[in-house]
Amino acid sequence: MPFFASFRVRLILLVLLAVLPALGLIIYTAVEQRRQGMDAAQENALRAVRMAVNNYDHLIDGTRQLLVTLAQIQEVQSQNIEACRSIFTNILTLHPVYANIGAIRRDGQVFASALGPATWTNVADRSFFRKATNRLDFVVGEFEVDPFAHLASVHTSHPVFDKRLLRMYGHPLDVTEH
């Protein structure tokens, strides 16, 4: 008796012929849905990155404006340490996005800081300070962990000229949650 002559074999072949297109359609649909899901996830991630970049652009612009404004305050220009610390501390309280705010002399010595004297170190060897003194303009430094605030941050600085003396006003931006 030939193999295909059996009723049972014919029935199985008929069922397979009916099920195979449906199985192919299920597999195709699953692959297509996976591709669409990956495309949507990629699009959402790109949208989130664009929003984050836009937020940081606004934050950096606001930071530049803050530093330029600080440079115009008489107490800051005269390097009044206590007045500077009070101003910087108030700003830090109002704007917790800043990890610290400080003023730096031409030699790189921090002379006032919102976080207090423990942070008054020399930053002459730090990249943000070197860039600002070389460019003589507002500078956004590189990503690093701030040694005093213990936060992931990006330092910004703005040089100020007063009677041929260069001073820097700068602070790190806390980038841990923003």
PyMOL commands that place a pseudoatom at each C-alpha (Angstrom):
pseudoatom trace, name=CA, resn=MET, resi=1, chain=A, elem=C, hetatm=0, pos=[0.000, 0.000, 0.000]
pseudoatom trace, name=CA, resn=PRO, resi=2, chain=A, elem=C, hetatm=0, pos=[1.545, 3.336, -1.009]
pseudoatom trace, name=CA, resn=PHE, resi=3, chain=A, elem=C, hetatm=0, pos=[2.282, 5.862, 1.752]
pseudoatom trace, name=CA, resn=PHE, resi=4, chain=A, elem=C, hetatm=0, pos=[-0.023, 8.626, 0.448]
pseudoatom trace, name=CA, resn=ALA, resi=5, chain=A, elem=C, hetatm=0, pos=[-2.909, 6.236, -0.187]
pseudoatom trace, name=CA, resn=SER, resi=6, chain=A, elem=C, hetatm=0, pos=[-3.722, 5.971, 3.513]
pseudoatom trace, name=CA, resn=PHE, resi=7, chain=A, elem=C, hetatm=0, pos=[-6.654, 8.046, 4.668]
pseudoatom trace, name=CA, resn=ARG, resi=8, chain=A, elem=C, hetatm=0, pos=[-4.815, 8.963, 7.866]
pseudoatom trace, name=CA, resn=VAL, resi=9, chain=A, elem=C, hetatm=0, pos=[-1.798, 10.371, 5.973]
pseudoatom trace, name=CA, resn=ARG, resi=10, chain=A, elem=C, hetatm=0, pos=[-4.049, 12.359, 3.647]
pseudoatom trace, name=CA, resn=LEU, resi=11, chain=A, elem=C, hetatm=0, pos=[-5.897, 13.809, 6.606]
pseudoatom trace, name=CA, resn=ILE, resi=12, chain=A, elem=C, hetatm=0, pos=[-2.630, 14.833, 8.292]
pseudoatom trace, name=CA, resn=LEU, resi=13, chain=A, elem=C, hetatm=0, pos=[-1.386, 16.467, 5.072]
pseudoatom trace, name=CA, resn=LEU, resi=14, chain=A, elem=C, hetatm=0, pos=[-4.664, 18.329, 4.692]
pseudoatom trace, name=CA, resn=VAL, resi=15, chain=A, elem=C, hetatm=0, pos=[-4.470, 19.640, 8.277]
pseudoatom trace, name=CA, resn=LEU, resi=16, chain=A, elem=C, hetatm=0, pos=[-0.807, 20.692, 7.731]
pseudoatom trace, name=CA, resn=LEU, resi=17, chain=A, elem=C, hetatm=0, pos=[-1.725, 22.536, 4.534]
pseudoatom trace, name=CA, resn=ALA, resi=18, chain=A, elem=C, hetatm=0, pos=[-4.429, 24.411, 6.450]
pseudoatom trace, name=CA, resn=VAL, resi=19, chain=A, elem=C, hetatm=0, pos=[-2.222, 25.202, 9.486]
pseudoatom trace, name=CA, resn=LEU, resi=20, chain=A, elem=C, hetatm=0, pos=[1.090, 26.148, 7.777]
pseudoatom trace, name=CA, resn=PRO, resi=21, chain=A, elem=C, hetatm=0, pos=[-0.121, 29.474, 6.303]
pseudoatom trace, name=CA, resn=ALA, resi=22, chain=A, elem=C, hetatm=0, pos=[-1.587, 30.451, 9.686]
pseudoatom trace, name=CA, resn=LEU, resi=23, chain=A, elem=C, hetatm=0, pos=[1.701, 29.516, 11.391]
pseudoatom trace, name=CA, resn=GLY, resi=24, chain=A, elem=C, hetatm=0, pos=[3.640, 31.537, 8.804]
pseudoatom trace, name=CA, resn=LEU, resi=25, chain=A, elem=C, hetatm=0, pos=[1.343, 34.499, 9.385]
pseudoatom trace, name=CA, resn=ILE, resi=26, chain=A, elem=C, hetatm=0, pos=[1.816, 34.232, 13.167]
pseudoatom trace, name=CA, resn=ILE, resi=27, chain=A, elem=C, hetatm=0, pos=[5.611, 34.150, 12.809]
pseudoatom trace, name=CA, resn=TYR, resi=28, chain=A, elem=C, hetatm=0, pos=[5.589, 37.088, 10.369]
pseudoatom trace, name=CA, resn=THR, resi=29, chain=A, elem=C, hetatm=0, pos=[3.339, 39.114, 12.683]
pseudoatom trace, name=CA, resn=ALA, resi=30, chain=A, elem=C, hetatm=0, pos=[5.556, 38.405, 15.697]
pseudoatom trace, name=CA, resn=VAL, resi=31, chain=A, elem=C, hetatm=0, pos=[8.709, 39.469, 13.821]
pseudoatom trace, name=CA, resn=GLU, resi=32, chain=A, elem=C, hetatm=0, pos=[6.994, 42.619, 12.533]
pseudoatom trace, name=CA, resn=GLN, resi=33, chain=A, elem=C, hetatm=0, pos=[5.698, 43.547, 16.008]
pseudoatom trace, name=CA, resn=ARG, resi=34, chain=A, elem=C, hetatm=0, pos=[9.173, 43.041, 17.468]
pseudoatom trace, name=CA, resn=ARG, resi=35, chain=A, elem=C, hetatm=0, pos=[10.664, 45.328, 14.799]
pseudoatom trace, name=CA, resn=GLN, resi=36, chain=A, elem=C, hetatm=0, pos=[7.999, 47.977, 15.428]
pseudoatom trace, name=CA, resn=GLY, resi=37, chain=A, elem=C, hetatm=0, pos=[8.589, 47.730, 19.188]
pseudoatom trace, name=CA, resn=MET, resi=38, chain=A, elem=C, hetatm=0, pos=[12.323, 48.203, 18.720]
pseudoatom trace, name=CA, resn=ASP, resi=39, chain=A, elem=C, hetatm=0, pos=[11.714, 51.167, 16.407]
pseudoatom trace, name=CA, resn=ALA, resi=40, chain=A, elem=C, hetatm=0, pos=[9.352, 52.720, 18.956]
pseudoatom trace, name=CA, resn=ALA, resi=41, chain=A, elem=C, hetatm=0, pos=[11.834, 52.147, 21.799]
pseudoatom trace, name=CA, resn=GLN, resi=42, chain=A, elem=C, hetatm=0, pos=[14.616, 53.721, 19.756]
pseudoatom trace, name=CA, resn=GLU, resi=43, chain=A, elem=C, hetatm=0, pos=[12.407, 56.695, 18.889]
pseudoatom trace, name=CA, resn=ASN, resi=44, chain=A, elem=C, hetatm=0, pos=[11.426, 57.151, 22.563]
pseudoatom trace, name=CA, resn=ALA, resi=45, chain=A, elem=C, hetatm=0, pos=[15.062, 56.970, 23.659]
pseudoatom trace, name=CA, resn=LEU, resi=46, chain=A, elem=C, hetatm=0, pos=[16.043, 59.533, 21.037]
pseudoatom trace, name=CA, resn=ARG, resi=47, chain=A, elem=C, hetatm=0, pos=[13.215, 61.816, 22.158]
pseudoatom trace, name=CA, resn=ALA, resi=48, chain=A, elem=C, hetatm=0, pos=[14.346, 61.496, 25.784]
pseudoatom trace, name=CA, resn=VAL, resi=49, chain=A, elem=C, hetatm=0, pos=[17.943, 62.301, 24.839]
pseudoatom trace, name=CA, resn=ARG, resi=50, chain=A, elem=C, hetatm=0, pos=[16.825, 65.347, 22.849]
pseudoatom trace, name=CA, resn=MET, resi=51, chain=A, elem=C, hetatm=0, pos=[14.785, 66.572, 25.831]
pseudoatom trace, name=CA, resn=ALA, resi=52, chain=A, elem=C, hetatm=0, pos=[17.739, 66.061, 28.168]
pseudoatom trace, name=CA, resn=VAL, resi=53, chain=A, elem=C, hetatm=0, pos=[20.055, 67.936, 25.798]
pseudoatom trace, name=CA, resn=ASN, resi=54, chain=A, elem=C, hetatm=0, pos=[17.524, 70.752, 25.510]
pseudoatom trace, name=CA, resn=ASN, resi=55, chain=A, elem=C, hetatm=0, pos=[17.200, 70.926, 29.315]
pseudoatom trace, name=CA, resn=TYR, resi=56, chain=A, elem=C, hetatm=0, pos=[20.977, 71.048, 29.734]
pseudoatom trace, name=CA, resn=ASP, resi=57, chain=A, elem=C, hetatm=0, pos=[21.294, 73.693, 27.034]
pseudoatom trace, name=CA, resn=HIS, resi=58, chain=A, elem=C, hetatm=0, pos=[18.868, 75.857, 29.027]
pseudoatom trace, name=CA, resn=LEU, resi=59, chain=A, elem=C, hetatm=0, pos=[20.673, 75.031, 32.264]
pseudoatom trace, name=CA, resn=ILE, resi=60, chain=A, elem=C, hetatm=0, pos=[24.065, 75.935, 30.793]
pseudoatom trace, name=CA, resn=ASP, resi=61, chain=A, elem=C, hetatm=0, pos=[22.672, 79.185, 29.382]
pseudoatom trace, name=CA, resn=GLY, resi=62, chain=A, elem=C, hetatm=0, pos=[21.154, 80.046, 32.767]
pseudoatom trace, name=CA, resn=THR, resi=63, chain=A, elem=C, hetatm=0, pos=[24.453, 79.197, 34.422]
pseudoatom trace, name=CA, resn=ARG, resi=64, chain=A, elem=C, hetatm=0, pos=[26.341, 81.519, 32.083]
pseudoatom trace, name=CA, resn=GLN, resi=65, chain=A, elem=C, hetatm=0, pos=[23.859, 84.302, 32.876]
pseudoatom trace, name=CA, resn=LEU, resi=66, chain=A, elem=C, hetatm=0, pos=[24.215, 83.655, 36.614]
pseudoatom trace, name=CA, resn=LEU, resi=67, chain=A, elem=C, hetatm=0, pos=[28.014, 83.831, 36.472]
pseudoatom trace, name=CA, resn=VAL, resi=68, chain=A, elem=C, hetatm=0, pos=[27.967, 87.039, 34.425]
pseudoatom trace, name=CA, resn=THR, resi=69, chain=A, elem=C, hetatm=0, pos=[25.521, 88.533, 36.934]
pseudoatom trace, name=CA, resn=LEU, resi=70, chain=A, elem=C, hetatm=0, pos=[27.639, 87.442, 39.904]
pseudoatom trace, name=CA, resn=ALA, resi=71, chain=A, elem=C, hetatm=0, pos=[30.615, 89.170, 38.323]
pseudoatom trace, name=CA, resn=GLN, resi=72, chain=A, elem=C, hetatm=0, pos=[28.716, 92.487, 38.488]
pseudoatom trace, name=CA, resn=ILE, resi=73, chain=A, elem=C, hetatm=0, pos=[27.953, 92.358, 42.223]
pseudoatom trace, name=CA, resn=GLN, resi=74, chain=A, elem=C, hetatm=0, pos=[30.150, 94.776, 44.217]
pseudoatom trace, name=CA, resn=GLU, resi=75, chain=A, elem=C, hetatm=0, pos=[30.712, 92.363, 47.117]
pseudoatom trace, name=CA, resn=VAL, resi=76, chain=A, elem=C, hetatm=0, pos=[31.927, 89.743, 44.699]
pseudoatom trace, name=CA, resn=GLN, resi=77, chain=A, elem=C, hetatm=0, pos=[34.097, 92.201, 42.758]
pseudoatom trace, name=CA, resn=SER, resi=78, chain=A, elem=C, hetatm=0, pos=[35.776, 93.371, 45.964]
pseudoatom trace, name=CA, resn=GLN, resi=79, chain=A, elem=C, hetatm=0, pos=[36.375, 89.733, 46.986]
pseudoatom trace, name=CA, resn=ASN, resi=80, chain=A, elem=C, hetatm=0, pos=[34.544, 90.146, 50.291]
pseudoatom trace, name=CA, resn=ILE, resi=81, chain=A, elem=C, hetatm=0, pos=[34.773, 86.524, 51.432]
pseudoatom trace, name=CA, resn=GLU, resi=82, chain=A, elem=C, hetatm=0, pos=[31.881, 86.537, 53.911]
pseudoatom trace, name=CA, resn=ALA, resi=83, chain=A, elem=C, hetatm=0, pos=[29.544, 88.411, 51.559]
pseudoatom trace, name=CA, resn=CYS, resi=84, chain=A, elem=C, hetatm=0, pos=[30.486, 86.087, 48.692]
pseudoatom trace, name=CA, resn=ARG, resi=85, chain=A, elem=C, hetatm=0, pos=[29.885, 83.016, 50.805]
pseudoatom trace, name=CA, resn=SER, resi=86, chain=A, elem=C, hetatm=0, pos=[26.489, 84.358, 51.900]
pseudoatom trace, name=CA, resn=ILE, resi=87, chain=A, elem=C, hetatm=0, pos=[25.482, 85.166, 48.309]
pseudoatom trace, name=CA, resn=PHE, resi=88, chain=A, elem=C, hetatm=0, pos=[26.731, 81.815, 47.013]
pseudoatom trace, name=CA, resn=THR, resi=89, chain=A, elem=C, hetatm=0, pos=[24.996, 79.888, 49.821]
pseudoatom trace, name=CA, resn=ASN, resi=90, chain=A, elem=C, hetatm=0, pos=[21.696, 81.652, 49.129]
pseudoatom trace, name=CA, resn=ILE, resi=91, chain=A, elem=C, hetatm=0, pos=[21.934, 80.851, 45.429]
pseudoatom trace, name=CA, resn=LEU, resi=92, chain=A, elem=C, hetatm=0, pos=[22.767, 77.218, 46.225]
pseudoatom trace, name=CA, resn=THR, resi=93, chain=A, elem=C, hetatm=0, pos=[19.715, 77.027, 48.504]
pseudoatom trace, name=CA, resn=LEU, resi=94, chain=A, elem=C, hetatm=0, pos=[17.450, 78.468, 45.817]
pseudoatom trace, name=CA, resn=HIS, resi=95, chain=A, elem=C, hetatm=0, pos=[18.950, 76.416, 42.985]
pseudoatom trace, name=CA, resn=PRO, resi=96, chain=A, elem=C, hetatm=0, pos=[19.967, 72.930, 44.186]
pseudoatom trace, name=CA, resn=VAL, resi=97, chain=A, elem=C, hetatm=0, pos=[20.982, 71.993, 40.637]
pseudoatom trace, name=CA, resn=TYR, resi=98, chain=A, elem=C, hetatm=0, pos=[24.336, 73.607, 41.479]
pseudoatom trace, name=CA, resn=ALA, resi=99, chain=A, elem=C, hetatm=0, pos=[26.648, 71.415, 43.512]
pseudoatom trace, name=CA, resn=ASN, resi=100, chain=A, elem=C, hetatm=0, pos=[28.685, 74.428, 44.661]
pseudoatom trace, name=CA, resn=ILE, resi=101, chain=A, elem=C, hetatm=0, pos=[29.397, 78.025, 43.709]
pseudoatom trace, name=CA, resn=GLY, resi=102, chain=A, elem=C, hetatm=0, pos=[32.781, 79.570, 44.199]
pseudoatom trace, name=CA, resn=ALA, resi=103, chain=A, elem=C, hetatm=0, pos=[35.106, 82.394, 43.248]
pseudoatom trace, name=CA, resn=ILE, resi=104, chain=A, elem=C, hetatm=0, pos=[38.659, 81.755, 42.143]
pseudoatom trace, name=CA, resn=ARG, resi=105, chain=A, elem=C, hetatm=0, pos=[41.686, 84.065, 41.959]
pseudoatom trace, name=CA, resn=ARG, resi=106, chain=A, elem=C, hetatm=0, pos=[43.969, 84.311, 38.938]
pseudoatom trace, name=CA, resn=ASP, resi=107, chain=A, elem=C, hetatm=0, pos=[46.435, 81.854, 40.501]
pseudoatom trace, name=CA, resn=GLY, resi=108, chain=A, elem=C, hetatm=0, pos=[43.683, 79.228, 40.792]
pseudoatom trace, name=CA, resn=GLN, resi=109, chain=A, elem=C, hetatm=0, pos=[43.084, 79.629, 44.515]
pseudoatom trace, name=CA, resn=VAL, resi=110, chain=A, elem=C, hetatm=0, pos=[39.424, 79.429, 45.532]
pseudoatom trace, name=CA, resn=PHE, resi=111, chain=A, elem=C, hetatm=0, pos=[38.761, 82.335, 47.915]
pseudoatom trace, name=CA, resn=ALA, resi=112, chain=A, elem=C, hetatm=0, pos=[35.038, 81.873, 48.532]
pseudoatom trace, name=CA, resn=SER, resi=113, chain=A, elem=C, hetatm=0, pos=[32.654, 78.967, 48.227]
pseudoatom trace, name=CA, resn=ALA, resi=114, chain=A, elem=C, hetatm=0, pos=[29.103, 78.118, 49.220]
pseudoatom trace, name=CA, resn=LEU, resi=115, chain=A, elem=C, hetatm=0, pos=[30.345, 74.877, 50.778]
pseudoatom trace, name=CA, resn=GLY, resi=116, chain=A, elem=C, hetatm=0, pos=[32.829, 76.674, 53.000]
pseudoatom trace, name=CA, resn=PRO, resi=117, chain=A, elem=C, hetatm=0, pos=[36.584, 76.857, 53.582]
pseudoatom trace, name=CA, resn=ALA, resi=118, chain=A, elem=C, hetatm=0, pos=[37.125, 73.098, 53.213]
pseudoatom trace, name=CA, resn=THR, resi=119, chain=A, elem=C, hetatm=0, pos=[36.591, 73.562, 49.477]
pseudoatom trace, name=CA, resn=TRP, resi=120, chain=A, elem=C, hetatm=0, pos=[39.032, 76.462, 49.154]
pseudoatom trace, name=CA, resn=THR, resi=121, chain=A, elem=C, hetatm=0, pos=[41.678, 74.606, 47.244]
pseudoatom trace, name=CA, resn=ASN, resi=122, chain=A, elem=C, hetatm=0, pos=[43.809, 75.529, 44.300]
pseudoatom trace, name=CA, resn=VAL, resi=123, chain=A, elem=C, hetatm=0, pos=[42.215, 74.547, 40.998]
pseudoatom trace, name=CA, resn=ALA, resi=124, chain=A, elem=C, hetatm=0, pos=[44.920, 75.887, 38.664]
pseudoatom trace, name=CA, resn=ASP, resi=125, chain=A, elem=C, hetatm=0, pos=[45.579, 72.371, 37.383]
pseudoatom trace, name=CA, resn=ARG, resi=126, chain=A, elem=C, hetatm=0, pos=[41.924, 71.609, 36.629]
pseudoatom trace, name=CA, resn=SER, resi=127, chain=A, elem=C, hetatm=0, pos=[40.861, 71.577, 32.981]
pseudoatom trace, name=CA, resn=PHE, resi=128, chain=A, elem=C, hetatm=0, pos=[37.911, 73.955, 33.385]
pseudoatom trace, name=CA, resn=PHE, resi=129, chain=A, elem=C, hetatm=0, pos=[40.193, 76.605, 34.932]
pseudoatom trace, name=CA, resn=ARG, resi=130, chain=A, elem=C, hetatm=0, pos=[42.889, 76.227, 32.268]
pseudoatom trace, name=CA, resn=LYS, resi=131, chain=A, elem=C, hetatm=0, pos=[40.291, 76.413, 29.477]
pseudoatom trace, name=CA, resn=ALA, resi=132, chain=A, elem=C, hetatm=0, pos=[38.684, 79.551, 30.910]
pseudoatom trace, name=CA, resn=THR, resi=133, chain=A, elem=C, hetatm=0, pos=[42.020, 81.318, 31.381]
pseudoatom trace, name=CA, resn=ASN, resi=134, chain=A, elem=C, hetatm=0, pos=[43.127, 80.344, 27.872]
pseudoatom trace, name=CA, resn=ARG, resi=135, chain=A, elem=C, hetatm=0, pos=[39.852, 81.231, 26.137]
pseudoatom trace, name=CA, resn=LEU, resi=136, chain=A, elem=C, hetatm=0, pos=[38.988, 84.184, 28.390]
pseudoatom trace, name=CA, resn=ASP, resi=137, chain=A, elem=C, hetatm=0, pos=[35.327, 83.320, 27.984]
pseudoatom trace, name=CA, resn=PHE, resi=138, chain=A, elem=C, hetatm=0, pos=[32.587, 81.232, 29.576]
pseudoatom trace, name=CA, resn=VAL, resi=139, chain=A, elem=C, hetatm=0, pos=[33.640, 77.581, 29.650]
pseudoatom trace, name=CA, resn=VAL, resi=140, chain=A, elem=C, hetatm=0, pos=[31.831, 74.325, 30.263]
pseudoatom trace, name=CA, resn=GLY, resi=141, chain=A, elem=C, hetatm=0, pos=[34.294, 71.801, 31.624]
pseudoatom trace, name=CA, resn=GLU, resi=142, chain=A, elem=C, hetatm=0, pos=[34.359, 68.062, 31.394]
pseudoatom trace, name=CA, resn=PHE, resi=143, chain=A, elem=C, hetatm=0, pos=[32.269, 65.524, 33.273]
pseudoatom trace, name=CA, resn=GLU, resi=144, chain=A, elem=C, hetatm=0, pos=[33.834, 64.515, 36.599]
pseudoatom trace, name=CA, resn=VAL, resi=145, chain=A, elem=C, hetatm=0, pos=[32.999, 63.617, 40.167]
pseudoatom trace, name=CA, resn=ASP, resi=146, chain=A, elem=C, hetatm=0, pos=[33.333, 66.727, 42.307]
pseudoatom trace, name=CA, resn=PRO, resi=147, chain=A, elem=C, hetatm=0, pos=[35.695, 65.900, 45.189]
pseudoatom trace, name=CA, resn=PHE, resi=148, chain=A, elem=C, hetatm=0, pos=[33.844, 68.092, 47.703]
pseudoatom trace, name=CA, resn=ALA, resi=149, chain=A, elem=C, hetatm=0, pos=[30.200, 67.738, 46.767]
pseudoatom trace, name=CA, resn=HIS, resi=150, chain=A, elem=C, hetatm=0, pos=[30.741, 64.032, 45.895]
pseudoatom trace, name=CA, resn=LEU, resi=151, chain=A, elem=C, hetatm=0, pos=[28.399, 64.379, 42.941]
pseudoatom trace, name=CA, resn=ALA, resi=152, chain=A, elem=C, hetatm=0, pos=[28.776, 63.712, 39.258]
pseudoatom trace, name=CA, resn=SER, resi=153, chain=A, elem=C, hetatm=0, pos=[29.160, 67.185, 37.845]
pseudoatom trace, name=CA, resn=VAL, resi=154, chain=A, elem=C, hetatm=0, pos=[30.244, 69.443, 35.041]
pseudoatom trace, name=CA, resn=HIS, resi=155, chain=A, elem=C, hetatm=0, pos=[32.201, 72.549, 36.053]
pseudoatom trace, name=CA, resn=THR, resi=156, chain=A, elem=C, hetatm=0, pos=[31.424, 75.879, 34.469]
pseudoatom trace, name=CA, resn=SER, resi=157, chain=A, elem=C, hetatm=0, pos=[33.438, 79.051, 34.823]
pseudoatom trace, name=CA, resn=HIS, resi=158, chain=A, elem=C, hetatm=0, pos=[33.468, 82.628, 33.646]
pseudoatom trace, name=CA, resn=PRO, resi=159, chain=A, elem=C, hetatm=0, pos=[36.519, 84.897, 33.804]
pseudoatom trace, name=CA, resn=VAL, resi=160, chain=A, elem=C, hetatm=0, pos=[36.149, 88.455, 35.038]
pseudoatom trace, name=CA, resn=PHE, resi=161, chain=A, elem=C, hetatm=0, pos=[38.592, 91.279, 34.424]
pseudoatom trace, name=CA, resn=ASP, resi=162, chain=A, elem=C, hetatm=0, pos=[38.991, 94.020, 36.979]
pseudoatom trace, name=CA, resn=LYS, resi=163, chain=A, elem=C, hetatm=0, pos=[42.035, 96.326, 36.911]
pseudoatom trace, name=CA, resn=ARG, resi=164, chain=A, elem=C, hetatm=0, pos=[43.979, 93.730, 34.876]
pseudoatom trace, name=CA, resn=LEU, resi=165, chain=A, elem=C, hetatm=0, pos=[43.188, 91.060, 37.469]
pseudoatom trace, name=CA, resn=LEU, resi=166, chain=A, elem=C, hetatm=0, pos=[41.485, 87.954, 36.220]
pseudoatom trace, name=CA, resn=ARG, resi=167, chain=A, elem=C, hetatm=0, pos=[39.056, 86.256, 38.551]
pseudoatom trace, name=CA, resn=MET, resi=168, chain=A, elem=C, hetatm=0, pos=[36.969, 83.212, 37.879]
pseudoatom trace, name=CA, resn=TYR, resi=169, chain=A, elem=C, hetatm=0, pos=[33.458, 82.570, 39.073]
pseudoatom trace, name=CA, resn=GLY, resi=170, chain=A, elem=C, hetatm=0, pos=[32.445, 79.019, 38.620]
pseudoatom trace, name=CA, resn=HIS, resi=171, chain=A, elem=C, hetatm=0, pos=[30.586, 76.070, 39.950]
pseudoatom trace, name=CA, resn=PRO, resi=172, chain=A, elem=C, hetatm=0, pos=[29.831, 72.479, 39.153]
pseudoatom trace, name=CA, resn=LEU, resi=173, chain=A, elem=C, hetatm=0, pos=[26.425, 71.504, 37.882]
pseudoatom trace, name=CA, resn=ASP, resi=174, chain=A, elem=C, hetatm=0, pos=[25.002, 68.419, 39.563]
pseudoatom trace, name=CA, resn=VAL, resi=175, chain=A, elem=C, hetatm=0, pos=[24.221, 65.994, 36.745]
pseudoatom trace, name=CA, resn=THR, resi=176, chain=A, elem=C, hetatm=0, pos=[23.144, 63.022, 38.849]
pseudoatom trace, name=CA, resn=GLU, resi=177, chain=A, elem=C, hetatm=0, pos=[19.366, 63.512, 38.633]
pseudoatom trace, name=CA, resn=HIS, resi=178, chain=A, elem=C, hetatm=0, pos=[18.793, 66.096, 35.909]
for i in range(1, 178): cmd.bond("trace and resi %d" % i, "trace and resi %d" % (i + 1))
show_as sticks, trace
zoom trace
